Structures are given as C-alpha cells and as structure tokens.
Amino acid sequence: MFKKRDRNEVRVIRHERVRKKISGTPARPRLCVYRSLNHIYAQIIDDTVGNTLVAASTVEKEIASQLGEVDKKGASKIVGKVIAQRALEKGIKEVVFDRGGYIYTGRVAELAAGAREGGLDF
C-alpha cells in the first residue's frame, strides 16, 4: 500500500525544488518566508556565506504590540513592511522572493505586498 505524504513533507519537497533555481547573493539576497499555523516569519539571507542579514516575525514583541485586533493576513502585511524597513536600513533594496514551498496566495502574498510597499524590489 502507498503511504500518503503529509502536507508539510510535500511543501518541503516543493521548497527544495524551488531552491535549486534561486539563491541569495550579496547584491540580491533571498527573502525567505516560513508560515506556521499562528505566526509568520521572514528572513533575508545571503546564501554565499549562509548569513541571515535581517529577520522579522509576529513572535517579536515589537511587532506583536502593533498587531492588536488584526487578522493573520494583516499581520503578514505588517511583517512585510517591518522587514522592508529593516532591510533598507542595512542598504538592501533588491531581493529574490522565496515563498518557501507555499502557494503564493493569502498570507504569503500579503507579506510580499507589505515588503513591496515598504520599498523592497523583487
């Protein structure tokens, strides 16, 4: 009998397939998204040395205080704006978007929209 893979295992396989094609460089680092059931995390990564340059998530006290009565999609947009602001402070203007194997809709798309509104280009 065949064993059905769980959703996260399928997502990881999809993410590995995408990661074969994209990587972050010093000139254009990778904006990576991880989405859990209640929170969303974003990192800007330089893959040549393997360093996280900038990070933001809904778990941080600074961002969690801004959320209030906002739904998860609104929280994703706030995280996108915050990571864009932090990236611009470090001199990062262009990134490669890595959706992390998730479908580009809902919270992932809202994070990308917030990052674009914040001033990032991708």
TIVO-48621 format. One record per residue: x, y, z of N, C-alpha, C, CB in turn. Coordinates in nm, 4 decimals, decimal comma, always signed. Glycine has a CB too. Example, Ala and Ser with C-alpha at 12.3 -4.5 7.8 and 13.67 -1.06 7.14 Angstrom:
# residues 2
      n.c1      n.c2      n.c3     ca.c1     ca.c2     ca.c3      c.c1      c.c2      c.c3     cb.c1     cb.c2     cb.c3
   +1,3190   -0,5690   +0,7800   +1,2300   -0,4500   +0,7800   +1,3200   -0,3300   +0,7800   +1,1308   -0,4473   +0,9046
   +1,2850   -0,2250   +0,7080   +1,3670   -0,1060   +0,7140   +1,2900   +0,0030   +0,7870   +1,4084   -0,0598   +0,5725
***
This chain:
# residues 122
      n.c1      n.c2      n.c3     ca.c1     ca.c2     ca.c3      c.c1      c.c2      c.c3     cb.c1     cb.c2     cb.c3
   +0,0819   -0,1184   +0,0000   +0,0000   +0,0000   +0,0000   +0,0862   +0,1246   +0,0000   -0,0932   -0,0001   +0,1190
   +0,0329   +0,2297   -0,0588   +0,1052   +0,3560   -0,0650   +0,0779   +0,4382   +0,0597   +0,0663   +0,4348   -0,1905
   +0,1820   +0,5033   +0,1055   +0,1659   +0,5912   +0,2201   +0,1518   +0,7343   +0,1682   +0,2865   +0,5780   +0,3196
   +0,0475   +0,8021   +0,2089   +0,0265   +0,9399   +0,1660   +0,1167   +1,0317   +0,2481   -0,1230   +0,9811   +0,1809
   +0,1888   +1,1198   +0,1808   +0,2770   +1,2134   +0,2490   +0,1935   +1,3240   +0,3141   +0,3808   +1,2734   +0,1501
   +0,2419   +1,3715   +0,4278   +0,1698   +1,4807   +0,4921   +0,1989   +1,6124   +0,4194   +0,2086   +1,4912   +0,6418
   +0,1200   +1,7137   +0,4488   +0,1264   +1,8399   +0,3758   +0,2621   +1,9078   +0,3886   +0,0184   +1,9331   +0,4246
   +0,3214   +1,9025   +0,5083   +0,4497   +1,9693   +0,5278   +0,5605   +1,8982   +0,4521   +0,4841   +1,9764   +0,6761
   +0,5560   +1,7672   +0,4432   +0,6569   +1,6931   +0,3679   +0,6506   +1,7291   +0,2197   +0,6378   +1,5417   +0,3868
   +0,5304   +1,7423   +0,1677   +0,5131   +1,7823   +0,0281   +0,5636   +1,9250   +0,0074   +0,3646   +1,7710   -0,0139
   +0,5379   +2,0146   +0,1057   +0,5853   +2,1522   +0,0971   +0,7369   +2,1576   +0,0959   +0,5309   +2,2347   +0,2130
   +0,8019   +2,0759   +0,1793   +0,9481   +2,0743   +0,1858   +1,0062   +2,0275   +0,0527   +0,9967   +1,9831   +0,3007
   +0,9469   +1,9279   -0,0091   +0,9921   +1,8803   -0,1402   +0,9787   +1,9918   -0,2440   +0,9110   +1,7554   -0,1842
   +0,8657   +2,0620   -0,2401   +0,8424   +2,1738   -0,3320   +0,9439   +2,2849   -0,3084   +0,6994   +2,2283   -0,3158
   +0,9751   +2,3117   -0,1808   +1,0725   +2,4154   -0,1468   +1,2117   +2,3782   -0,1974   +1,0757   +2,4381   +0,0053
   +1,2507   +2,2530   -0,1831   +1,3813   +2,2082   -0,2329   +1,3905   +2,2235   -0,3841   +1,4065   +2,0621   -0,1934
   +1,2815   +2,1968   -0,4526   +1,2790   +2,2109   -0,5983   +1,2961   +2,3573   -0,6392   +1,1475   +2,1548   -0,6554
   +1,2319   +2,4472   -0,5663   +1,2447   +2,5894   -0,5957   +1,3845   +2,6393   -0,5617   +1,1397   +2,6696   -0,5186
   +1,4412   +2,5890   -0,4515   +1,5724   +2,6339   -0,4072   +1,6844   +2,5932   -0,5014   +1,6004   +2,5804   -0,2707
   +1,6616   +2,4936   -0,5866   +1,7609   +2,4588   -0,6879   +1,7782   +2,5722   -0,7871   +1,7209   +2,3305   -0,7609
   +1,6741   +2,6506   -0,8063   +1,6739   +2,7546   -0,9087   +1,7107   +2,8923   -0,8555   +1,5397   +2,7611   -0,9731
   +1,6817   +2,9211   -0,7295   +1,7101   +3,0545   -0,6760   +1,8055   +3,0464   -0,5580   +1,5804   +3,1244   -0,6339
   +1,8860   +3,1505   -0,5423   +1,9724   +3,1627   -0,4255   +2,0027   +3,3100   -0,4052   +2,1040   +3,0795   -0,4421
   +2,0356   +3,3449   -0,2823   +2,0650   +3,4831   -0,2494   +2,2108   +3,5152   -0,2698   +2,0255   +3,5129   -0,1078
   +2,2378   +3,6305   -0,3257   +2,3738   +3,6788   -0,3465   +2,3924   +3,8041   -0,2620   +2,4020   +3,7078   -0,4981
   +2,5160   +3,8506   -0,2457   +2,5342   +3,9755   -0,1702   +2,4621   +4,0946   -0,2355   +2,6834   +4,0068   -0,1572
   +2,4559   +4,0955   -0,3680   +2,3874   +4,2049   -0,4364   +2,2356   +4,1931   -0,4273   +2,4295   +4,2094   -0,5816
   +2,1869   +4,0688   -0,4263   +2,0421   +4,0448   -0,4230   +2,0130   +3,9246   -0,3330   +1,9859   +4,0207   -0,5671
   +2,0018   +3,9479   -0,2020   +1,9780   +3,8361   -0,1104   +1,8368   +3,7785   -0,1235   +2,0015   +3,8809   +0,0326
   +1,8147   +3,6671   -0,0563   +1,6886   +3,5924   -0,0667   +1,5976   +3,6257   +0,0507   +1,7152   +3,4403   -0,0719
   +1,4726   +3,6641   +0,0198   +1,3704   +3,6867   +0,1215   +1,2923   +3,5577   +0,1381   +1,2759   +3,8059   +0,0832
   +1,3167   +3,4875   +0,2480   +1,2590   +3,3562   +0,2731   +1,1426   +3,3680   +0,3701   +1,3652   +3,2596   +0,3280
   +1,0335   +3,2960   +0,3419   +0,9121   +3,3011   +0,4236   +0,8868   +3,1648   +0,4853   +0,7902   +3,3461   +0,3396
   +0,8533   +3,1640   +0,6142   +0,8050   +3,0434   +0,6805   +0,6725   +3,0787   +0,7469   +0,9094   +2,9883   +0,7852
   +0,5736   +2,9939   +0,7262   +0,4391   +3,0202   +0,7757   +0,3983   +2,9045   +0,8651   +0,3377   +3,0393   +0,6585
   +0,3689   +2,9347   +0,9899   +0,3151   +2,8319   +1,0787   +0,1653   +2,8561   +1,0930   +0,3866   +2,8335   +1,2187
   +0,1014   +2,7798   +1,1787   -0,0426   +2,7940   +1,1933   -0,0823   +2,9315   +1,2459   -0,0956   +2,6870   +1,2853
   -0,0067   +2,9833   +1,3414   -0,0435   +3,1102   +1,4040   +0,0499   +3,2254   +1,3724   -0,0495   +3,0928   +1,5504
   +0,1706   +3,1982   +1,3262   +0,2694   +3,3032   +1,3070   +0,3283   +3,2969   +1,1662   +0,3806   +3,2918   +1,4120
   +0,3983   +3,4049   +1,1297   +0,4703   +3,4084   +1,0027   +0,6083   +3,4679   +1,0288   +0,3921   +3,4912   +0,8943
   +0,7076   +3,4122   +0,9645   +0,8463   +3,4518   +0,9841   +0,9064   +3,4867   +0,8480   +0,9280   +3,3384   +1,0546
   +0,9927   +3,5886   +0,8452   +1,0607   +3,6269   +0,7213   +1,2070   +3,6551   +0,7529   +0,9929   +3,7515   +0,6553
   +1,2950   +3,6110   +0,6635   +1,4382   +3,6345   +0,6781   +1,4942   +3,6785   +0,5448   +1,5112   +3,5081   +0,7294
   +1,5921   +3,7653   +0,5498   +1,6684   +3,7998   +0,4297   +1,8054   +3,7371   +0,4474   +1,6780   +3,9571   +0,4074
   +1,8414   +3,6480   +0,3532   +1,9574   +3,5607   +0,3689   +2,0540   +3,5801   +0,2525   +1,9137   +3,4130   +0,3786
   +2,1828   +3,5865   +0,2850   +2,2893   +3,5838   +0,1842   +2,3401   +3,4406   +0,1790   +2,4064   +3,6864   +0,2179
   +2,3064   +3,3679   +0,0720   +2,3388   +3,2259   +0,0629   +2,4851   +3,1985   +0,0323   +2,2543   +3,1621   -0,0415
   +2,5608   +3,2969   -0,0139   +2,7019   +3,2718   -0,0440   +2,7810   +3,2437   +0,0834   +2,7629   +3,3914   -0,1183
   +2,7440   +3,3093   +0,1935   +2,8111   +3,2844   +0,3208   +2,7178   +3,2194   +0,4227   +2,8661   +3,4144   +0,3770
   +2,5891   +3,2134   +0,3926   +2,4928   +3,1488   +0,4802   +2,4527   +3,2321   +0,6001   +2,5475   +3,0204   +0,5269
   +2,4532   +3,3641   +0,5856   +2,4182   +3,4521   +0,6966   +2,2781   +3,5090   +0,6808   +2,5191   +3,5653   +0,7080
   +2,2064   +3,5202   +0,7911   +2,0800   +3,5919   +0,7936   +2,1121   +3,7384   +0,8179   +1,9829   +3,5351   +0,9032
   +2,0736   +3,8226   +0,7228   +2,1040   +3,9645   +0,7324   +1,9981   +4,0387   +0,8125   +2,1165   +4,0252   +0,5937
   +1,8708   +4,0069   +0,7859   +1,7584   +4,0740   +0,8512   +1,6508   +3,9702   +0,8775   +1,7028   +4,1921   +0,7640
   +1,5786   +3,9844   +0,9893   +1,4687   +3,8929   +1,0189   +1,3549   +3,9687   +1,0858   +1,5166   +3,7767   +1,1088
   +1,2333   +3,9180   +1,0677   +1,1154   +3,9737   +1,1339   +1,0108   +3,8636   +1,1447   +1,0590   +4,0978   +1,0559
   +0,9316   +3,8686   +1,2514   +0,8249   +3,7704   +1,2686   +0,7189   +3,8254   +1,3623   +0,8807   +3,6373   +1,3227
   +0,6047   +3,7587   +1,3640   +0,4959   +3,8012   +1,4512   +0,5208   +3,7629   +1,5962   +0,3653   +3,7417   +1,4042
   +0,6254   +3,6864   +1,6229   +0,6578   +3,6453   +1,7586   +0,7290   +3,7581   +1,8349   +0,7451   +3,5192   +1,7560
   +0,7979   +3,8468   +1,7628   +0,8727   +3,9549   +1,8264   +0,7784   +4,0489   +1,9011   +0,9540   +4,0330   +1,7216
   +0,8226   +4,0959   +2,0172   +0,7393   +4,1834   +2,0987   +0,7075   +4,3144   +2,0268   +0,8080   +4,2124   +2,2313
   +0,8059   +4,3664   +1,9542   +0,7872   +4,4936   +1,8829   +0,6740   +4,4838   +1,7800   +0,9182   +4,5354   +1,8131
   +0,6690   +4,3743   +1,7077   +0,5666   +4,3556   +1,6052   +0,4358   +4,3100   +1,6680   +0,6133   +4,2539   +1,5001
   +0,4429   +4,2238   +1,7678   +0,3216   +4,1733   +1,8327   +0,2416   +4,2854   +1,8970   +0,3574   +4,0689   +1,9375
   +0,3104   +4,3907   +1,9428   +0,2389   +4,5032   +2,0024   +0,1623   +4,5835   +1,8973   +0,3364   +4,5943   +2,0763
   +0,2055   +4,5792   +1,7706   +0,1379   +4,6509   +1,6629   +0,0154   +4,5764   +1,6114   +0,2341   +4,6752   +1,5489
   +0,0072   +4,4472   +1,6377   -0,0968   +4,3655   +1,5774   -0,2360   +4,3966   +1,6311   -0,0660   +4,2208   +1,5991
   -0,2529   +4,3966   +1,7622   -0,3829   +4,4269   +1,8204   -0,4917   +4,3329   +1,7716   -0,4212   +4,5688   +1,7895
   -0,5923   +4,3873   +1,7035   -0,7071   +4,3106   +1,6558   -0,6944   +4,2732   +1,5074   -0,8350   +4,3901   +1,6782
   -0,5734   +4,2721   +1,4556   -0,5518   +4,2435   +1,3138   -0,5575   +4,0924   +1,2908   -0,4153   +4,3014   +1,2656
   -0,6139   +4,0524   +1,1762   -0,6165   +3,9100   +1,1424   -0,4789   +3,8649   +1,0933   -0,7241   +3,8813   +1,0348
   -0,4666   +3,7368   +1,0592   -0,3359   +3,6814   +1,0212   -0,2827   +3,7419   +0,8917   -0,3456   +3,5302   +1,0065
   -0,3719   +3,7736   +0,7971   -0,3267   +3,8359   +0,6724   -0,2747   +3,9775   +0,6983   -0,4416   +3,8394   +0,5691
   -0,3421   +4,0497   +0,7847   -0,2954   +4,1839   +0,8207   -0,1629   +4,1789   +0,8937   -0,3988   +4,2549   +0,9067
   -0,1451   +4,0786   +0,9787   -0,0188   +4,0615   +1,0498   +0,0946   +4,0327   +0,9522   -0,0300   +3,9485   +1,1529
   +0,0651   +3,9551   +0,8479   +0,1665   +3,9244   +0,7468   +0,2103   +4,0503   +0,6738   +0,1132   +3,8217   +0,6467
   +0,1162   +4,1382   +0,6452   +0,1491   +4,2630   +0,5764   +0,2369   +4,3510   +0,6654   +0,0203   +4,3386   +0,5363
   +0,2085   +4,3539   +0,7944   +0,2901   +4,4317   +0,8881   +0,4319   +4,3757   +0,8943   +0,2265   +4,4317   +1,0289
   +0,4451   +4,2434   +0,8975   +0,5787   +4,1804   +0,8990   +0,6540   +4,2153   +0,7711   +0,5671   +4,0254   +0,9143
   +0,5844   +4,2157   +0,6574   +0,6473   +4,2541   +0,5309   +0,6993   +4,3967   +0,5328   +0,5493   +4,2377   +0,4174
   +0,6205   +4,4887   +0,5882   +0,6641   +4,6287   +0,5970   +0,7825   +4,6442   +0,6914   +0,5486   +4,7177   +0,6435
   +0,7802   +4,5716   +0,8026   +0,8894   +4,5809   +0,9009   +1,0184   +4,5249   +0,8428   +0,8527   +4,5056   +1,0306
   +1,0108   +4,4114   +0,7740   +1,1342   +4,3546   +0,7180   +1,1888   +4,4436   +0,6072   +1,1090   +4,2125   +0,6642
   +1,1007   +4,5091   +0,5314   +1,1466   +4,6027   +0,4281   +1,2161   +4,7221   +0,4919   +1,0283   +4,6502   +0,3410
   +1,1599   +4,7737   +0,5994   +1,2200   +4,8872   +0,6695   +1,3582   +4,8501   +0,7236   +1,1286   +4,9342   +0,7844
   +1,3687   +4,7326   +0,7853   +1,4971   +4,6882   +0,8398   +1,5991   +4,6630   +0,7296   +1,4785   +4,5616   +0,9228
   +1,5533   +4,6117   +0,6157   +1,6445   +4,5862   +0,5035   +1,6961   +4,7170   +0,4454   +1,5741   +4,5038   +0,3941
   +1,6095   +4,8161   +0,4316   +1,6519   +4,9448   +0,3783   +1,7521   +5,0125   +0,4713   +1,5310   +5,0354   +0,3560
   +1,7367   +4,9931   +0,6016   +1,8339   +5,0479   +0,6967   +1,9716   +4,9847   +0,6777   +1,7857   +5,0261   +0,8407
   +1,9748   +4,8568   +0,6353   +2,1022   +4,7875   +0,6107   +2,1536   +4,8090   +0,4689   +2,0863   +4,6386   +0,6365
   +2,0776   +4,8814   +0,3859   +2,1209   +4,9101   +0,2497   +2,0781   +4,8062   +0,1477   +2,2681   +4,9228   +0,2465
   +1,9816   +4,7236   +0,1816   +1,9320   +4,6209   +0,0891   +1,8065   +4,6749   +0,0222   +1,9024   +4,4851   +0,1636
   +1,8094   +4,6827   -0,1113   +1,6945   +4,7356   -0,1840   +1,6276   +4,6314   -0,2725   +1,7368   +4,8530   -0,2679
   +1,7057   +4,5354   -0,3216   +1,6525   +4,4312   -0,4100   +1,6728   +4,2946   -0,3469   +1,7199   +4,4368   -0,5490
   +1,5704   +4,2104   -0,3560   +1,5780   +4,0746   -0,3025   +1,5170   +3,9773   -0,4028   +1,5057   +4,0647   -0,1653
   +1,5454   +3,8499   -0,3802   +1,4818   +3,7411   -0,4538   +1,3791   +3,6808   -0,3583   +1,5875   +3,6325   -0,5046
   +1,2541   +3,6662   -0,4019   +1,1492   +3,6174   -0,3126   +1,1446   +3,4656   -0,3156   +1,0123   +3,6759   -0,3518
   +1,1534   +3,4053   -0,1961   +1,1449   +3,2599   -0,1798   +1,0200   +3,2320   -0,0974   +1,2747   +3,2002   -0,1107
   +0,9198   +3,1770   -0,1619   +0,7909   +3,1562   -0,0953   +0,7914   +3,0347   -0,0047   +0,6812   +3,1418   -0,1978
   +0,9016   +2,9627   +0,0025   +0,9169   +2,8536   +0,0976   +0,8345   +2,7308   +0,0669   +0,8825   +2,9009   +0,2314
   +0,7950   +2,7128   -0,0577   +0,7140   +2,5974   -0,0939   +0,5653   +2,6195   -0,0743   +0,7569   +2,4793   -0,0147
   +0,5278   +2,7358   -0,0215   +0,3862   +2,7671   -0,0023   +0,3282   +2,8239   -0,1304   +0,3668   +2,8662   +0,1142
   +0,1984   +2,8125   -0,1478   +0,1306   +2,8712   -0,2624   +0,1298   +3,0224   -0,2451   -0,0145   +2,8155   -0,2775
   +0,1548   +3,0946   -0,3527   +0,1629   +3,2408   -0,3466   +0,0223   +3,2994   -0,3414   +0,2411   +3,2973   -0,4685
   -0,0381   +3,2893   -0,2253   -0,1708   +3,3456   -0,2024   -0,1865   +3,3671   -0,0527   -0,2839   +3,2523   -0,2589
   -0,2858   +3,4402   -0,0113   -0,3132   +3,4591   +0,1301   -0,2029   +3,5311   +0,2035   -0,3373   +3,3283   +0,1943
   -0,1548   +3,4688   +0,3112   -0,0566   +3,5343   +0,3980   +0,0784   +3,5546   +0,3307   -0,0379   +3,4537   +0,5235
   +0,1190   +3,4619   +0,2447   +0,2481   +3,4752   +0,1749   +0,2428   +3,5937   +0,0784   +0,2837   +3,3440   +0,0979
   +0,1337   +3,6072   +0,0050   +0,1175   +3,7188   -0,0883   +0,1070   +3,8515   -0,0139   -0,0067   +3,6977   -0,1758
   +0,0419   +3,8529   +0,1017   +0,0307   +3,9755   +0,1814   +0,1668   +4,0183   +0,2345   -0,0673   +3,9553   +0,2982
   +0,2498   +3,9235   +0,2756   +0,3842   +3,9578   +0,3207   +0,4638   +4,0200   +0,2067   +0,4567   +3,8336   +0,3750
   +0,4526   +3,9623   +0,0879   +0,5224   +4,0167   -0,0289   +0,4711   +4,1568   -0,0618   +0,5048   +3,9236   -0,1507
   +0,3402   +4,1773   -0,0531   +0,2826   +4,3091   -0,0814   +0,3304   +4,4123   +0,0208   +0,1285   +4,3018   -0,0814
   +0,3364   +4,3718   +0,1473   +0,3862   +4,4618   +0,2511   +0,5323   +4,4975   +0,2299   +0,3682   +4,3992   +0,3878
   +0,6124   +4,4007   +0,1861   +0,7542   +4,4269   +0,1591   +0,7697   +4,5222   +0,0406   +0,8295   +4,2947   +0,1313
   +0,6851   +4,5054   -0,0606   +0,6898   +4,5973   -0,1752   +0,6481   +4,7389   -0,1335   +0,5982   +4,5462   -0,2889
   +0,5449   +4,7473   -0,0521   +0,5007   +4,8789   -0,0021   +0,6099   +4,9441   +0,0830   +0,3701   +4,8646   +0,0808
   +0,6851   +4,8620   +0,1542   +0,7938   +4,9124   +0,2379   +0,9143   +4,9600   +0,1596   +0,8366   +4,8069   +0,3329
   +0,9221   +4,9256   +0,0306   +1,0310   +4,9747   -0,0532   +1,1230   +4,8710   -0,1114   +1,1104   +5,0665   +0,0229
   +1,0975   +4,7421   -0,0895   +1,1816   +4,6382   -0,1496   +1,1385   +4,6106   -0,2925   +1,1759   +4,5090   -0,0668
   +1,2345   +4,5774   -0,3768   +1,2065   +4,5397   -0,5159   +1,2361   +4,3920   -0,5352   +1,2901   +4,6253   -0,6150
   +1,1418   +4,3192   -0,5971   +1,1638   +4,1804   -0,6370   +1,0658   +4,1421   -0,7425   +1,1528   +4,0860   -0,5185
***
